[in-house]
């Protein structure tokens, strides 16, 4: 079985967000075929939805894995729970940790539990800018080049932290 290059979105705005992302990166290592995780810089961004919450710290991580898409999703949700994630009704509420599968190789996945590429990622500068930092020559499954997507996004409301 071949391994697959995956890109994950990481986000947190509760309980020391930078530390939440650092802990998540450590927890992701066993899911990687070679224990290596590449990570973008951390970015500070305004929350989607209700504005009466803390800003988010976001990043994108990349690694190769032998896991199938739903197995990877299960592992990510376990990591979220281990780091105190409480799933509530509100989609855009505060959270200790959010791990999203952005891309799974060149696959387009449309399952009840998993949509890849991640929905709305093309409109989210807090996803596309760190992804562009990691993979400036990336071509999405639909043939779009990431540089073209970056050119269409607003650059406000986001700040590179490191």
SULNOR-V219137 format. One record per residue. N is the residue number from 0. OMEGA is omega in whole degrees, 0 to 359 (NA if undefined). D_LAST is the distance of its C-alpha to the last C-alpha in Angstrom with 1 decimal. Layout:
BEGIN
n omega d_last
N OMEGA D_LAST
N OMEGA D_LAST
END
This chain:
BEGIN
n omega d_last
0 179 36.6
1 174 33.7
2 185 30.1
3 175 27.9
4 179 24.4
5 174 22.8
6 181 19.6
7 170 18.7
8 178 16.8
9 178 15.3
10 178 15.3
11 172 16.0
12 178 16.9
13 170 19.1
14 179 19.4
15 186 15.9
16 180 14.0
17 179 10.9
18 177 13.7
19 180 15.7
20 177 13.3
21 179 13.0
22 179 16.8
23 179 17.4
24 176 15.8
25 181 18.2
26 180 21.0
27 186 20.6
28 180 21.3
29 179 25.1
30 182 25.2
31 180 24.1
32 182 27.0
33 180 25.3
34 181 23.0
35 177 20.0
36 172 17.1
37 181 14.7
38 175 11.5
39 167 9.2
40 173 5.6
41 181 6.1
42 175 7.8
43 182 10.0
44 177 13.5
45 180 17.1
46 167 19.4
47 178 22.2
48 185 25.6
49 182 26.2
50 180 24.1
51 177 25.2
52 181 22.4
53 171 18.8
54 180 16.0
55 165 14.5
56 183 11.2
57 174 11.5
58 172 10.8
59 178 13.4
60 178 14.9
61 174 17.7
62 178 20.5
63 182 24.2
64 173 26.7
65 183 30.5
66 172 30.4
67 184 32.2
68 182 30.4
69 175 32.0
70 177 31.6
71 178 27.9
72 178 27.9
73 180 29.9
74 179 27.6
75 179 24.5
76 175 26.6
77 178 27.7
78 178 24.1
79 180 23.5
80 180 26.7
81 180 26.0
82 171 22.9
83 179 25.0
84 173 24.9
85 180 28.0
86 179 29.2
87 181 30.8
88 188 32.6
89 183 30.0
90 188 27.9
91 180 25.0
92 179 25.1
93 180 22.6
94 177 21.7
95 182 20.2
96 174 19.3
97 177 20.0
98 182 20.1
99 172 21.5
100 179 22.9
101 181 21.9
102 177 23.8
103 187 26.3
104 178 27.2
105 184 29.2
106 167 31.1
107 184 31.8
108 178 32.6
109 180 34.5
110 179 35.5
111 183 36.1
112 189 33.2
113 175 30.8
114 179 30.1
115 0 28.1
116 183 26.5
117 182 25.0
118 177 26.8
119 183 25.3
120 182 22.1
121 180 23.0
122 186 22.8
123 182 19.5
124 179 16.6
125 173 14.2
126 188 15.9
127 182 16.6
128 175 13.5
129 177 11.5
130 177 14.9
131 177 15.4
132 181 12.2
133 189 14.0
134 186 17.5
135 180 18.1
136 184 21.8
137 172 22.3
138 182 25.6
139 180 26.2
140 180 29.5
141 177 31.1
142 178 30.5
143 175 27.9
144 183 25.3
145 180 21.6
146 177 21.4
147 180 24.3
148 179 22.8
149 183 19.6
150 182 22.0
151 187 23.7
152 173 20.9
153 180 20.0
154 181 16.7
155 178 17.1
156 180 16.2
157 182 12.6
158 177 9.4
159 185 6.0
160 182 3.8
161 NA 0.0
END
